[in-house]
Amino acid sequence: MKTLYSFAWWCAYISGALFVQRFIPGVDALAPGFLISLQEENRRQCFWLFILFTLIQEGTGSLLFGAAALWYGVQMLLFRIGSVIFVKDNIIFIALYSGCLGVYHFLLTWLMCAVQGVHMNFETLLGESVIQTLIIPLIWAVAHIVKPGNAAGGAQ
Amino acid sequence: MFLYLGLYTWNARTGYLDTIAERTGLEIVSYMLSPVVWVKDRVGEWWEHYMALVDISKENTRLRSELDRARAEASLAVEDRMELQRLRALLGLEALRKRPAFAARVIAKRFGPQAVLKTFTINKGFLDGALTGTPVVTQNGVVGRVLRASPHAATVLMVTDPGFRLAVISRESRTPGIITGSINGQRRLEMAYVAQNARITVGEVLVTAGIDSSFSKGIPVGVVTQVTPGNEILFQQVHAQAIVDLDSVEEVLLLMEEGSAPPALPAAQADDSAKQPAGALR
């Protein structure tokens, strides 16, 4: 029952995140969900979400396969490093994590475009990186509050 | 890291992982976005037609609701008529007289963080006939080409992307060239390889040259906005504006190979399409 409930919650979250992505081009609204999953320390769930999110972002993207895998891979690494220093659902940690991901979004996209010979507007990329930085804590906060078991006791 | 680089290089050579991602990720998004878009449309209509009337006094409720219903019906009728006009115009395009084509709806634009190219997603995939490289147009002119396709969704590369290339010819002076998109500006195009002695002028319409066999000859692509003689190069610098406003595109038409049959519609949809020409959209 709990697994089914969790499955339904993630389906709802992914639908909502895809809806957000539809209206804000160039940003990843699934990343805050991945952060929530990392905070729950459910390895099996993280693995499946990693596969699913990578396939979604790679499938809808226009670069060669690899950028999304690196994107979510580094998120896991950042979380591991961050959780050693900070409490994992502390607001300062979330803010720093979002800031790092914003910078990383810019660097990764720029690197992948350079490697694959794709032209990208610098200003557009910069704007999207800023939006990416802002959107992570926002979606994370909403999802964290809405997700059953998180509102009262914090991340499990 | 070695594993990642190995996979990346292997995929760059073979494209297997790209294919898997296309056929799963794009498909998942298509299935998840379609109902979300449908709900959004219905909620939008509900909000527009009913919520605005909440604060009206009780005496006027019956009359107002009747008026609202009438307005809603009229609004829907206007929307239907406009869609019908657009699709009729699509069917009237010269290229369609020569080639079979089918319509698709735009469901998202530049979707996700990896969508660095100027692209949009449509609700037709390779099972519907939207194969990679399929030309995409509207009644006004060229929109782009199918870049990637899953069974029921596809990503279209817009004509304004710097990576897009298309052989064109100017309508009056018959100056040939290659059109490419530009990083700067939403509708800006650049026409390359225009000879120094070519008599191309501002305001001329650029149409497809029909050389590459994917686009039929004569489909409008852009309008020349600036012509500058190249000082130290062999060619003139020609700038143009895309003829289609790609920000407001809602429906597009995919041109199929000459001689091929348009994709078959499901039975229920075929019934609808018999009643009205706009039935090809879903």
HADDOCK unambig.tbl for C-alpha pairs under 7 A between the chains (distance, minus, plus):
assign (segid A and resid 15 and name CA) (segid B and resid 32 and name CA) 6.07 0.50 0.50
assign (segid A and resid 18 and name CA) (segid B and resid 33 and name CA) 6.96 0.50 0.50
assign (segid A and resid 19 and name CA) (segid B and resid 33 and name CA) 6.86 0.50 0.50
assign (segid A and resid 19 and name CA) (segid B and resid 36 and name CA) 6.94 0.50 0.50
assign (segid A and resid 21 and name CA) (segid B and resid 111 and name CA) 6.21 0.50 0.50
assign (segid A and resid 21 and name CA) (segid B and resid 112 and name CA) 6.01 0.50 0.50
assign (segid A and resid 22 and name CA) (segid B and resid 108 and name CA) 5.42 0.50 0.50
assign (segid A and resid 22 and name CA) (segid B and resid 109 and name CA) 6.78 0.50 0.50
assign (segid A and resid 22 and name CA) (segid B and resid 111 and name CA) 5.99 0.50 0.50
assign (segid A and resid 25 and name CA) (segid B and resid 109 and name CA) 6.76 0.50 0.50
assign (segid A and resid 25 and name CA) (segid B and resid 110 and name CA) 5.25 0.50 0.50
assign (segid A and resid 25 and name CA) (segid B and resid 111 and name CA) 5.59 0.50 0.50
assign (segid A and resid 25 and name CA) (segid B and resid 112 and name CA) 6.30 0.50 0.50
assign (segid A and resid 26 and name CA) (segid B and resid 110 and name CA) 6.29 0.50 0.50
assign (segid A and resid 26 and name CA) (segid B and resid 111 and name CA) 6.24 0.50 0.50
assign (segid A and resid 26 and name CA) (segid B and resid 112 and name CA) 4.90 0.50 0.50
assign (segid A and resid 26 and name CA) (segid B and resid 113 and name CA) 4.27 0.50 0.50
assign (segid A and resid 26 and name CA) (segid B and resid 114 and name CA) 6.92 0.50 0.50
assign (segid A and resid 26 and name CA) (segid B and resid 115 and name CA) 6.12 0.50 0.50
assign (segid A and resid 27 and name CA) (segid B and resid 112 and name CA) 5.40 0.50 0.50
assign (segid A and resid 27 and name CA) (segid B and resid 113 and name CA) 4.62 0.50 0.50
assign (segid A and resid 28 and name CA) (segid B and resid 112 and name CA) 5.65 0.50 0.50
assign (segid A and resid 28 and name CA) (segid B and resid 113 and name CA) 5.39 0.50 0.50
assign (segid A and resid 55 and name CA) (segid B and resid 21 and name CA) 4.89 0.50 0.50
assign (segid A and resid 55 and name CA) (segid B and resid 24 and name CA) 6.57 0.50 0.50
assign (segid A and resid 55 and name CA) (segid B and resid 25 and name CA) 4.62 0.50 0.50
assign (segid A and resid 56 and name CA) (segid B and resid 25 and name CA) 3.70 0.50 0.50
assign (segid A and resid 56 and name CA) (segid B and resid 26 and name CA) 6.21 0.50 0.50
assign (segid A and resid 56 and name CA) (segid B and resid 29 and name CA) 6.80 0.50 0.50
assign (segid A and resid 57 and name CA) (segid B and resid 25 and name CA) 6.81 0.50 0.50
assign (segid A and resid 57 and name CA) (segid B and resid 112 and name CA) 5.98 0.50 0.50
assign (segid A and resid 57 and name CA) (segid B and resid 114 and name CA) 6.36 0.50 0.50
assign (segid A and resid 58 and name CA) (segid B and resid 21 and name CA) 5.74 0.50 0.50
assign (segid A and resid 58 and name CA) (segid B and resid 25 and name CA) 6.89 0.50 0.50
assign (segid A and resid 58 and name CA) (segid B and resid 114 and name CA) 6.67 0.50 0.50
assign (segid A and resid 59 and name CA) (segid B and resid 21 and name CA) 4.30 0.50 0.50
assign (segid A and resid 59 and name CA) (segid B and resid 22 and name CA) 4.10 0.50 0.50
assign (segid A and resid 59 and name CA) (segid B and resid 24 and name CA) 6.84 0.50 0.50
assign (segid A and resid 59 and name CA) (segid B and resid 25 and name CA) 4.42 0.50 0.50
assign (segid A and resid 59 and name CA) (segid B and resid 26 and name CA) 4.80 0.50 0.50
assign (segid A and resid 60 and name CA) (segid B and resid 22 and name CA) 6.90 0.50 0.50
assign (segid A and resid 60 and name CA) (segid B and resid 25 and name CA) 6.44 0.50 0.50
assign (segid A and resid 60 and name CA) (segid B and resid 26 and name CA) 5.07 0.50 0.50
assign (segid A and resid 60 and name CA) (segid B and resid 111 and name CA) 6.35 0.50 0.50
assign (segid A and resid 60 and name CA) (segid B and resid 112 and name CA) 6.80 0.50 0.50
assign (segid A and resid 60 and name CA) (segid B and resid 115 and name CA) 6.98 0.50 0.50
assign (segid A and resid 61 and name CA) (segid B and resid 111 and name CA) 6.87 0.50 0.50
assign (segid A and resid 61 and name CA) (segid B and resid 112 and name CA) 6.38 0.50 0.50
assign (segid A and resid 61 and name CA) (segid B and resid 114 and name CA) 4.35 0.50 0.50
assign (segid A and resid 61 and name CA) (segid B and resid 115 and name CA) 4.17 0.50 0.50
assign (segid A and resid 62 and name CA) (segid B and resid 114 and name CA) 6.08 0.50 0.50
assign (segid A and resid 62 and name CA) (segid B and resid 115 and name CA) 4.99 0.50 0.50
assign (segid A and resid 62 and name CA) (segid B and resid 116 and name CA) 6.35 0.50 0.50
assign (segid A and resid 62 and name CA) (segid B and resid 117 and name CA) 6.12 0.50 0.50
assign (segid A and resid 63 and name CA) (segid B and resid 114 and name CA) 6.25 0.50 0.50
assign (segid A and resid 64 and name CA) (segid B and resid 12 and name CA) 6.83 0.50 0.50
assign (segid A and resid 64 and name CA) (segid B and resid 18 and name CA) 6.50 0.50 0.50
assign (segid A and resid 65 and name CA) (segid B and resid 8 and name CA) 6.95 0.50 0.50
assign (segid A and resid 65 and name CA) (segid B and resid 17 and name CA) 6.25 0.50 0.50
assign (segid A and resid 65 and name CA) (segid B and resid 18 and name CA) 5.38 0.50 0.50
assign (segid A and resid 66 and name CA) (segid B and resid 8 and name CA) 6.06 0.50 0.50
assign (segid A and resid 119 and name CA) (segid B and resid 162 and name CA) 6.60 0.50 0.50
assign (segid A and resid 119 and name CA) (segid B and resid 183 and name CA) 6.90 0.50 0.50
assign (segid A and resid 120 and name CA) (segid B and resid 116 and name CA) 6.62 0.50 0.50
assign (segid A and resid 120 and name CA) (segid B and resid 183 and name CA) 6.47 0.50 0.50
assign (segid A and resid 121 and name CA) (segid B and resid 183 and name CA) 5.52 0.50 0.50
